[in-house]
Amino acid sequence: MARGGRAPTRILIVGGGYVGLYAALGLQRRLRRDEADLLLVNPHSFMTYQPFLPEAASGLIEPRHVVVPLRTVLKRVRLITGTVQGLDHARRTATVAPTEGHAYELSYDVVVVGPGSVSRVLPVPGLAERAVGFKTVTEAIFLRNQVLSRMDVAESTDDSNLRRRALTFLFVGGGYAGVEALAELEDLARDACRYYRSVRRQDMRWVLVEAADGILPEIGSDLGEYAVQRLQRRDIEVHLRTKLESAEGGRMVLSTGESFEADTLVWTTGVRAHPAVARMGFPLDERGRVLADEFLRVRDVLDAWAAGDCASVPDITTGGVTPPTAQHALRQAKQLARNVVATLRGGEPQPFRYRQLGALVSLGRYKGVARVMRIRLRGFPAWFLHRTYHLSRIPTANRKVRVVLDWTVALFFRRDVVQLGSLQHPRDPLREASEN
Ligand SMILES: Cc1cc2nc3c(=O)[nH]c(=O)nc-3n(C[C@H](O)[C@H](O)[C@H](O)COP(=O)(O)OP(=O)(O)OC[C@H]3O[C@@H](n4cnc5c(N)ncnc54)[C@H](O)[C@@H]3O)c2cc1C
């Protein structure tokens, strides 16, 4: 029932990622139109399925197919493309900045907070000017174009220094995002070499730098060591217990004292809660995440819920806090939607309980590592499981079919090595025409 038998409850959802999409789906399915008005604010009109970004970067999946158009699935939700800049929860008012036009205030009755996370950036000189992260489809497309354009540069110059710099690719951070991105892009470059006369794999330098003494902590140290060996067998340099100290002027200085020039620097050293949550007036933990209880309510605050990477949610199966993974965000969103509905109807919310089953990491085509409960998998079986699992998880039948078609095409045809970096400068041809 609408509160007080009057207007429908207005539910504002901040963010359209895993949390936003799945919470909105749960709410639109369970709540009648006269019970609730649903609004979702997200900077884009799509949700990004991040586990497929490495394959979008390497060209095995068309980038448009790793995003899910929110308007087509959230038919009962009003989607506002923009950002929530802050909340005045006492007044139940949000400040919304649309992608164009001035910011305005939006009133709500209940808020669901899910703006996710941003890359954790450290004060390394030159980082902001030189590095690119790996969290968005924009970054994935950029990196694909970057790798291929650097190969074009190397093929077309007779300057050996320029060539060496163009063919050096540095990745900082050995978590699954960085390792999968590195493995897929190296596969792409290796395959692309066949189309270049003077660029061979041995002319390139692919480097992974990790501050800890192992990579992929999610899958355990033995599989992490196996992954290091697999990467090294592909002539990828893995520097453990090493940090990037400077990237100024494109010269990469490592904590071991080594330094070299590189045109490509990918920074994937983990995530932190989205800074937007600091402007919402909610209690935060020491890492800047919104403090939530096991029911996914913002702690000690009425009518406010939070989940996903931006939230500190107690893990009642381990006694700790749930990690920032899609597995958790998706399930939290579904539980959150059930709890919001129960609360609106005068029922009791249920605690979030999920024991992570394992972790799956792709190391490029036909290669991978996986831990599923106590079972450890390597090579093709792990890669196959990674693909099958994520295919089953990407939202909508439409996206599943398109991804399968992309994979099928990739089985029968060689990889597409076109780079369309010029797409980022659509006005250049007309400007040049007007100058000549
Ligand atoms: C390359 C990569 C691979 C990954 N692979 C896996 C994997 O294999 N398995 C796994 O479990 N996890 C994986 N993850 C982690 C997983 O993607 C995240 O844990 C998950 O996306 C978190 O969901 P979320 O809804 O909290 O945030 P997100 O999915 O990031 O969504 C947050 C949304 O909120 C929007 N937003 C931000 N600020 C505002 C604002 N102020 N107002 C409105 N909207 C805002 C953002 O633009 C975004 O659309 C991977 C992550 C990356 C980057």
The ligand as an ORCA input file, in Angstrom:
! r2SCAN-3c Opt
* xyz 0 1
  C      37.652     -5.563    -15.186
  C      36.816     -6.067    -14.045
  C      36.532     -7.421    -13.958
  C      35.759     -7.902    -12.909
  N      35.512     -9.239    -12.857
  C      34.763     -9.734    -11.849
  C      34.505    -11.130    -11.757
  O      34.964    -11.903    -12.600
  N      33.732    -11.573    -10.715
  C      33.210    -10.732     -9.771
  O      32.511    -11.180     -8.868
  N      33.463     -9.396     -9.815
  C      34.228     -8.886    -10.809
  N      34.482     -7.533    -10.860
  C      33.972     -6.648     -9.794
  C      32.539     -6.228    -10.067
  O      32.395     -5.755    -11.394
  C      32.082     -5.167     -9.051
  O      32.221     -5.706     -7.760
  C      30.618     -4.774     -9.290
  O      30.509     -4.084    -10.517
  C      30.086     -3.881     -8.155
  O      28.747     -3.543     -8.444
  P      28.156     -2.112     -7.987
  O      26.732     -2.073     -8.439
  O      28.451     -1.882     -6.562
  O      29.013     -1.050     -8.811
  P      29.074     -0.810    -10.373
  O      28.715     -2.034    -11.127
  O      30.418     -0.198    -10.641
  O      27.929      0.273    -10.653
  C      27.925      1.553    -10.074
  C      27.192      2.494    -11.015
  O      26.914      3.707    -10.335
  C      27.251      4.796    -11.174
  N      27.524      5.989    -10.358
  C      28.679      6.364     -9.779
  N      28.517      7.509     -9.122
  C      27.241      7.886     -9.253
  C      26.502      8.991     -8.791
  N      27.030      9.953     -8.034
  N      25.186      9.071     -9.135
  C      24.622      8.099     -9.906
  N      25.305      7.027    -10.367
  C      26.592      6.916    -10.038
  C      28.461      4.288    -11.927
  O      28.701      5.059    -13.101
  C      28.032      2.863    -12.224
  O      27.249      2.797    -13.391
  C      35.263     -7.020    -11.916
  C      35.554     -5.653    -11.998
  C      36.322     -5.175    -13.056
  C      36.630     -3.700    -13.129
*
